Amino acid sequence: MPEQLAFTIEVFLNGLMAGVLYALVALGFVLIYKASGIFNFAQGVMALFAAMTLYGIMNGQVPFAHLINAIFGTDIHYFGWNIPAFAAILLTIGVMVLLAWMVQRFIFRYLVGQEPIILFMATIGLAYFLEGVGDLMWGSDIKTLDVGLPQGINIAIDETTYGWFGYGFFIDNLDIVASVVAIILVAALVMFAQYTKQGRAMRAVADDHQAALSVGVSLNFIWILVWSLAGFVALVAGIMWGAKSGVQFSLSLIALKALPVLMLGGFTSIPGAIIGGLIIGVGEKLFEFLIGAPYLGGATENWFAYMLALLFLVFRPQGLFGEKIIERV
């Protein structure tokens, strides 16, 4: 096999892996938007907050330690125990469910019926609030999240591709795990939405709030459920991204990369979030490898996704799988 073709295949596979991580974040946006019509700008910060909380629980860190020490003059930072990753993940899920209840109870229950821009601005405020609370609770230093996920080059793939093509592909074990988790998560969400009572109620609320109310569906319960699911998705994304690049402020910025994913896949489609993520991941890697680095000086991954999304906004604003909106005057 020609060396250039082997390089291209490797870049393509790594693009697929990156796309899966983008899609994980986009899933949280889709879940909330489908059920409530709210574009949750805070989804990226929710992933950061979930990852910080998981790290703090695993390492026995005292929440708000810096604030407590400043007020009372103490020097307490850790409880002195470590919690296994699985138990810490369960506790973090509980924290994210509590967060979902608080968001619905103290913010969005008072904004029912408001204009979409007001709801959007509320999520921006929520994003900055969570970011600040997260720093106060767990500190703003960069954290290394280790939940036991395999990392580094997959030796089996490297040796197999070297035997086939004379060139070993570098595929990260963490990316493979993220891909498997994303597939399972999407399948579970689709099954939940299609075959459970709560899932059908969630779809009913997404179609028509008033009609859902008329048949006894509790909007408060459904919105808490949706925000809880989005929190769980944020936790999964936070674990993957945190294990890959550390738990730090830049983790919250992955929400910005999820925007082109949503524009391609559609804001109301769970499969669309996955397909859009794969297209963005593969597209930006191949464009950087084939055109960006040789002819444009590199760094095209920073803007390629947004240019592609702009084209979709011009020619197909509802995305590949989104519902076309027809308004009759």
N, C-alpha and C positions, 0 to 999 in steps of 0.2 A: 504494500500500500504506500502511495506517495506520502512523504512526511507532512506536507501541508494539509492533506485530507485528514490524516490522523489527528493533527492539531485541531482541525475544525470540528471533528467529531467529539473530541475531549471538551472543547469550549461549549459545544451544544449541550452535552450532558451536564456540565457544571451550570449552564444557564437554566436547565430544567430544575436543578436543585435549588438555585437561588429563587426561581419563580415560585416554588412551593412555599418558601418562607414569606414571600410577598403575599401570596394567596391566604396564608394563615391570618395575617393582619386584616386583609380585606374581608374575610368572613365575618369578623365582628361588626364591621360597618353594615354589611348586607343584612345581618340578623336584626339589628335595631331599626334600620331603614324600612325593612319589609313590614314590621309589626307596628311601627309608630310614625313613620314618615320623618323621623329625625335623623339628620346626618350628624353622626357622633364624632366630632373633631377630637374628642378626648380618647379615642380608641388606642392610639399609640401611647399616650401617657398611662392608660390603664395597663398596657403590657409592661411598661417600665415599673409602675407601682406594684404589679403582681410579682415581677421578678425580684424587686427590692424586698418585698414582704417575705417571699420564699427564702431569700438569702438570710434575712434577719431571723426568721423562725428556725431555720436549720442550724444556725450558729449560736442560738441562745442569746441574741442581742436584745438589750433592753430598749423597748420603743421610747422615743423622745428622750433618750439618755442625755443628749447635749443640753436640752432645755431643762430637764430636771436638775442636772448638775449646776447649771448656771443660776437657777432659782434658789436651790437649797445648799449650794456649796459642796455637794458630794462629788465622788469620783467613781460612779458606777456605770459600767458599760455592758457587761455581760452577766447573765444569770449563772453561768458556770456549767452548762450542759449543752450537748449537741443532740439534735433530733434527726432521726433517719429521714432520708429524702422523701420516701413514700408518705410517711406520716406528716411531714412538713407540707407536702403538696396538698394533702387532704385538708389540713388546717388553713392553708392559703385559699383553697376553694371556699371554705367557710367565710373567710374574710371578704372574698370577692362577692359572695352572695349577700353578706351584710352590707357591703358597699352598694350593691344593686338596690336593696331595700331603701337605703338612705337616700340614694339619688332620686328614686321615685317618690319617696315620702316627703322629702324636704325641698325638691326642686320641681320636678316635672308634673306633679299633681296640681300645682298652681299655674301651670302653663298650658293646660288643656285648651285647645281651640285657638291658641295664639298663632300668629303668622310664622311660616317656616324660618324666616330670618331671625326671629326672636329665639326660637328653639335652637337654631344653629349657634347664635351668640351665647346661649346658655351653656352649650357644650364646650365652647372656647373658654368660658370662665371656669367650667368644671376641670378642664385640662390643666390650667394654671394652678388651680386650687389643689388638685391631686399631686401635681409636681412639687408644690411647696410643702404639702403635708408629708409626702414621701421623703423629702430631704430632712424634715424635722424628725420624722420617726426613725429613719435608718441611716441618716448621714448622706452627704453628697459625694463621698469618695467612690472611686471605681472599684467594683466588687467582682470577684471571680466566682461564677456560679458553677458548681460541680454537683450534679445530681446523678452521676454515674453513667452518663451517656458516653458511648465510644466516640473518640475523636481521632483525627489524623488520617493518613492515607489508608485506603482499603487495600491490603496486600493482595488479597485474592483477585480483585479486579486488575490491579497493576500487573500481576504475574500472568493472568489469563490474556489480557490485551497485548502484553509483550510477546507472548507465544504466538498470538494470531497475527499481529501487525508489525512486530519488531519495535513497538513503542508502547510503553506502559502508561495507561491513563491514570491521572491523579484525581481520584474521587474521594471526597471526605466522608468518613463514616457518619459524622453528625448529619450531613446533608441527606444521606440515605435514610437514617432514622427519621429525620424530619419529613421526608417524602412518605414513608410508611405511615407515620402518625397522621399526616394530613389526609391521606386516603381513607384511613379508618374514621377520622373525625368527620369528614364530609359525608361518608356513607351513613354514619350514625345520625348526623343532623337531618339528612334526607329521610331516613327511616322514621325518625322522631316526628318530623313534620307531616309525613304521609300516613302513619299508622297508629299514632297515639291520640288520645282525646285532647291532651294539652296542645299537641302539634296542630290538630285540626282547628282548635280554638284560636291558636296563633295565626293561622292562615285566614280565618274568618275576620279577625281583627284587622289584618293587613288589607283585606278586601273592602271592608266597610265597618267602621267603628260603631255606627248607630245600629246597623243590622245585628252586629254581634251582641250589643247591649240588649237588644229586644228579645233575644233568645236566651238570655241569662248568663252570658259570658262576662266575667269580671275583668274589666280593663286593667285595674290595678294589679291583679294577679298576673295577667299576661305580660304586662310591661316589666314587672319585677322578674318574671321568668326569662324574658328576652334579655334584659340587662345582665342577669345571672349567666345565661349562656354566652353572651358576649364577653363577660368577665372571665369565664372559663377558657374561651378561645384566646383572649388576651394573655392568660396565664401560660397556655401552651406556646404561644408565639414568644412570650417573654422568656420562657425556659430555653427555647431553641436559639433565639437571638442572643440571650444572655450567656449561654454556654459557648456560643460561637465568637462573640466579640466583647464579652464582659458586660456587666450591668452598669450603665452610665447614662448620662443625659441624652447622648445621641440615639439611644434606643427608642426614645419617644418620637424621633424624627422619621421612623419607619412608616408612620402614618402618612407622611407626605408621598412616599413611594407607592403607598396603597391607592392613592387617588387615581393615577393613570390606570391601575389595574381595574378599578371600578368603572372608569369611563369606557374601557374596552369590553369588560364582561357584562356590564349593566348593574345598576344599583340594587336590583331586586332579585338577582339570580345567584343562588349558591354555587351551582356548577360554573356559572359565568365568572365568579371570583377565582375559581381554580384555573379555568382556561385563560382568563386575562392575566393571571399571575405568571403562568407558563410562557405566554406570548411575550410579556415584558421581560422576564428573566432571560429567555433564549435570545430575544431580539437585541437587548442591550449588550449581551456578551458577544454575540456574533458581529454586531455592528462595530464594537470596540476592536475586535480582533481583525476583522477584514478591512475596515475602512478607517476607524478612529485612530488607532495606533500608527498605521502606515502613512496615512495621508493628512490627518487633521491634528496630529500632535497628542492624541490620547485624551483621556478624561471625558469621553463622550457618554459614559454611563451616568453622569450627573444630569444630563438633559435629554437623552434619547427617549426615555419613557414619556416625558411631557410633550415632546414633539409628536410622537405617535398618537398620544391622547388627543392632541389638538386636531390632528387629521380626522380622528373619529368624531370629535365634536362638530366638525364642519359637515361631514358626509353621513354620519350615522350617530346622532347625539344620544340615542337610547342604548348604545352599545350592542354587542353581538347577541346577547340573550335578554336584554331589557325589553320591557313592554312599550310599544309605540303609543305615545299619547296623542289622541285625536280630540281636539276641542271644536265643537260646533257653535257657531255664533248665530 
